Amino acid sequence: MFVKITTSGGRRYLQLVQSYRDDAGRVKKRTVATLGRLDQVGGELDSVISGLLRISGREPMGERPAAPSVAFESARALGDVWALTELWKELGFGALRRVFRRTRHTTDVEALIRVMVLNRLCDPDSKLGVLRWLETVALPEVDVKAITHQQLLRSMDALMAHQAAVDAVVTGLLRPLVDQDLSVVFYDLTTIRAEGLTNVAGDVRAFGMAKEGLIARQFMLGVVQTADGLPIYHEVFAGNAAETTTLLPTLTTVLERFPEVRRLILVADRGLLSLDNLEALEAVRLASGEPLEFIIAVPGRRYHEFAELLGPFQRTHCTQARAEVTGELAWQGLRLIVAHAPATAAVQSTRRNGEIAALIAQGEAWASKLVEQDGGVKHRGRKLSDSGAKARFYHAVCEAHLSKIIRVDLKAELFRYEIDETARRLAELMDGKLLLVTNTKDLAPADVVTRYKALADIERGFKVLKSEIEIGPVYHRLPERIRAHASICFMALILHRIMRARLRAAHTGLTPERALEQLHRIQHHRVRLGAAEPVTGVSSINAHQNEVLSALRVKKPVAPEQLTLL
């Protein structure tokens, strides 16, 4: 049946019509009822419709209910903290919970440490800044509203109070990632700026020469990492500690923590070489009884000690060389590996000769002016004195790092200088050269050089610590808080390097920073419809984000209830 409007005598009527077939099968229509004139149909028709709806089990006609109110809460970043939390648990950092469960702490110390580590990778900030950051992220398995600034500081104290147990957990999760047959480890130090002028007992903050070439209050951070770029140990030293004194204590601890390693090659930079270190390193034995092997660069200030030894090698191999040359010489019962790069040597020699020529021209100009002044000739500007010329010239020579070649006689009454040709020839002899001392017996000279050049990766690790993780400047005053801060940054560096290794293995072309930036866009949403319970959901994951999650071997983030409209 259907409703039909018909016209009769100029008026329009509303009829209920039925379709049917007659005996011959033809379609016929018949009027079942006339509902009245169209211009007079009103509430009577509404009551009929409501009755029909009621009989059919539907809601009767009436006023349409008001649309429920929809409240959208602020979206929170989920993807980056989700991925880092999954990596944290997969690697085994969750075992820290057992360490602190045996203590009297009423808060979840492991969760608070995890919060600070993840903050270092996502949006590094102060401990107060961590609380502001928590308001913008949906951190899994953490009640962020209950976290206070004091709890974060107390968790740092707990980290140091149980440092031995914490170190055991971290070493345990790193041990399966270290090659047990042959491990090449790199050791280097960097300086971390520290703020504040107060002094406390056992203070690690001290004034010293920073890596940037400035004297500043700082502490030193030593890091040991594998050839794969995985950091396995760190230590905090006083800001004025000599680099050579840090090597053996660090090495001893590394050997104690990784006794399963059957062969270990230590690669260290120039500042760590001393005769005492070499003798002590040769006496070190692994748990297997094998001797420690090492590759250490000779510092530039000691190159002159090898001039006589390098003379024949220079004449035989380097003078006519067009490509990089490597060779081997004997020195104090050890192997002295020499690498010579002709292109680098040419650049260094040309630059030095140009600087020397410019300084000589300046010196001759000042000497001529002094002679003319003595003869009564007047010049524009201030009168030049011998002492002033000496001071200015000596400063320019030192700025160019040529004080060993251009020797200014500061004790003479008159302005005098001379060129030390022996020092100049020595500098030219050392141009483009890299000197390495090693006791390895089965590595070819080229392989030794390659191993040493891989040390540059630890410098990149320091760059990550200082830029992405922002380990400094440090505003903590207490030594234990500074060490705790360094431990938190070290854990963040472990996660960063694991991410880097997995992203490289998957050939994504992404850095950990870019990957976290992609995942940061995966958001957690919360919507409330009227007076009903709020509904949560996760924003859609695009192809790029899915690729990052797959490369990191992390499952997709989920919420208790996924919203279809998001």
Helices and strands as residue ranges (DSSP letters): E 2-8, E 11-21, E 27-37, H 43-55, E 70-72, E 76-77, H 79-91, G 93-95, H 96-101, H 109-122, H 127-134, G 144-146, H 149-161, H 163-174, G 175-177, E 183-193, E 206-209, E 215-226, E 231-238, G 243-245, H 247-257, E 264-268, G 270-272, H 275-283, E 293-297, G 300-306, H 307-313, I 314-318, E 325-331, E 334-340, H 342-374, H 386-399, E 406-408, E 417-419, H 421-430, E 433-438, H 445-453, H 456-466, H 479-505, H 512-520, E 523-529, E 535-538, H 543-551
